[in-house]
C-alpha cells in the first residue's frame, strides 16, 4: 500500500476497507494508546455508513435521496477516518505490521539504491551563455532558456562546468547545484564551455555539446 491514497474511491472497495477497520482498529488503538472516544466515533460513523450503503444498494435505481445520504455519511466517515488515521500515522508506537493491518500507507524503509550507471544514461545538460565584462553566466539544464522551468533531472545533484581558451586544455571552472553558474573570467574570442551532470555520490555523466562564448570585436 505504498504511494497511493489508502481510502478507496469506489463504494464497494470503500465498504470493504471500513469492514477491515472495524475488525482491526479497536485492538490496535488500545495497544498504542489512541483515545477510545475517537475510536467509538469512527465505529458509529461506520455503522451509519453501513446502513446508508445497504439502503443505497437496495434502492439503487430510484435512490437519489439515499445516494445523497450515503454521500453525506461517506464524507463524515472519511473526515473522521482521516483525523484518526493521522493520529495513528503520527504515533511512533505504530508498527509497519499494524499499518498493513489497517491498510494505510507503509513507508518504504529500503529505498531502491540509485544505479551507478544512471547518470551516464541520461542526456547531458544543455548550455546557454550570457556574457558581460569579466564574467560568463552559464545557464545549464534541461531548459536553460527558462530558469523557472529548468529543474534538474531526478536524483541529479548538480553540474560540473568546464572551459577552455582556444585549443587549450579543458579546465574545471566549478560545480553548481543550481543553474546558472557565474564564471569570473576575462573574455577572449576563443572561449568555450561544456558541462556534465553529477549525482549525489559525485558520479559524473556525459559531456554536453560545446557552447562558444562569442565576443564581439
Buried (B, 14 or more C-beta within 10 A) or exposed (E): EEEEEBBBEEBEEBBEBBEEBBEBBBEBBEEBEBEEEBBEBBBEBBBBBBBBBEBBBEEEEEBEEBBEBBEEBBEBBBEBBEEBBEBBBEBEEBEEEBBEBBBBBBEEEEEEEBEEEBBBEBEBBBBBBEBEEEEBBBBBBBBBEEBEEBEBBEBBBBBBBBBBBEEEEEEEBEBBEEBBBBBEBEBEEEBBBBBBBBBEEEBBBEBBEBBEBEEEE
